[in-house]
Structure formats: C-alpha cells, structure tokens
Amino acid sequence: MNPNRTYCIVNYADVTDDMVAASSIKSKDSLRRSVSGDDRVIMSWDGGSTPSFFDPYTTYTHSQMRAIVSDESEGWYEEQEIPEIPE
C-alpha cells in the first residue's frame, strides 16, 4: 500500500473496466481481494481528487486501510501458517 493513495472497498461484481482504468492497479485480476475471494476488492488511486466512479464509496487513507486489512474480523486478513523447515 502506498501512503499517498486514497482507497475504497468495492463489491467485486460492481468493478467496471472504467474503475480499473482510473485506479492504480490496472488489472481486475490483480486487485486485493477479501479472504473469501470474490466478494470485495480494494481499489486505490493517486492524487487528491476522487474519480467519479468511486463517489458512492467510503474512502480511506493509507493508515485507515492498513487497520482494516490487519483486522481479522474485517475479512481481509488471514493468518498464514508458516511451514516448519526440516533440519
């Protein structure tokens, strides 16, 4: 995540090609998805003004989005089990 970007959470089914073109991630397949996979994605863009496609959505700062994705109850964080390396 980039501290100079603005973020929002969008239902995956609502993501349009225009939204992707206006965002900092230029491929729908590369968007950060929620743990469940296809219900929500994080969209982001650079600059001060919000592209009109994102007007209906709540916007977040970098620190707010980091808090959201770090909170297990929000559905973005899934603790990964680190496999042990055999000696």
C-alpha positions as CSV (number, residue, x, y, z in Angstrom):
1,M,0.0,0.0,0.0
2,N,1.1,3.5,-0.8
3,P,0.8,6.3,1.8
4,N,-0.1,8.8,-0.9
5,R,-3.0,6.9,-2.3
6,T,-6.7,7.0,-1.5
7,Y,-8.5,3.7,-1.0
8,C,-12.1,2.3,-1.1
9,I,-13.7,-1.1,-0.8
10,V,-15.9,-2.1,-3.8
11,N,-18.1,-5.2,-4.3
12,Y,-16.2,-7.3,-6.8
13,A,-19.3,-7.7,-9.0
14,D,-19.5,-3.9,-9.3
15,V,-16.0,-3.3,-10.6
16,T,-16.1,-1.9,-14.1
17,D,-13.3,-1.5,-16.7
18,D,-13.6,2.2,-16.2
19,M,-13.0,1.8,-12.4
20,V,-9.9,-0.3,-13.1
21,A,-8.6,2.2,-15.7
22,A,-9.0,5.0,-13.1
23,S,-7.3,3.0,-10.3
24,S,-3.6,2.5,-9.5
25,I,-4.0,-1.3,-10.2
26,K,-4.6,-1.7,-13.9
27,S,-5.9,-5.3,-13.9
28,K,-9.0,-6.6,-12.3
29,D,-7.2,-9.9,-11.6
30,S,-4.5,-8.1,-9.6
31,L,-6.9,-6.2,-7.2
32,R,-6.5,-7.1,-3.5
33,R,-9.5,-9.4,-2.7
34,S,-11.1,-10.2,0.6
35,V,-10.2,-13.6,2.2
36,S,-13.4,-15.2,0.7
37,G,-12.1,-14.3,-2.8
38,D,-14.8,-12.7,-4.9
39,D,-17.0,-10.6,-2.7
40,R,-14.9,-7.4,-2.2
41,V,-11.8,-5.7,-3.5
42,I,-9.7,-2.8,-2.6
43,M,-9.4,-0.1,-5.2
44,S,-6.9,2.8,-4.9
45,W,-5.8,5.8,-6.9
46,D,-3.2,8.5,-6.7
47,G,-3.8,12.2,-6.4
48,G,-6.1,14.4,-4.4
49,S,-9.4,14.1,-6.4
50,T,-11.6,11.1,-6.3
51,P,-12.5,9.7,-9.7
52,S,-16.3,9.9,-10.1
53,F,-16.7,6.1,-10.3
54,F,-15.8,5.9,-6.6
55,D,-18.0,8.7,-5.3
56,P,-20.6,6.3,-3.9
57,Y,-18.0,4.5,-1.8
58,T,-16.4,5.4,1.5
59,T,-12.8,6.5,1.0
60,Y,-9.9,5.6,3.4
61,T,-6.4,6.9,4.0
62,H,-3.4,4.6,3.9
63,S,-3.4,4.2,7.7
64,Q,-7.1,3.5,7.8
65,M,-6.8,0.9,5.1
66,R,-3.9,-0.8,6.9
67,A,-6.0,-1.0,10.0
68,I,-8.9,-2.6,8.0
69,V,-6.7,-5.2,6.3
70,S,-5.0,-6.1,9.6
71,D,-8.2,-6.7,11.5
72,E,-9.2,-10.4,11.2
73,S,-12.9,-9.5,11.7
74,E,-13.0,-7.4,8.6
75,G,-12.4,-10.3,6.2
76,W,-9.1,-9.1,4.7
77,Y,-6.6,-10.8,7.0
78,E,-6.0,-14.5,7.3
79,E,-3.1,-15.7,9.4
80,Q,-0.8,-17.9,7.3
81,E,0.7,-20.9,8.9
82,I,4.4,-21.0,8.3
83,P,5.6,-24.5,7.5
84,E,8.4,-25.8,9.5
85,I,11.6,-26.5,7.6
86,P,13.0,-29.9,8.3
87,E,16.5,-30.0,9.7
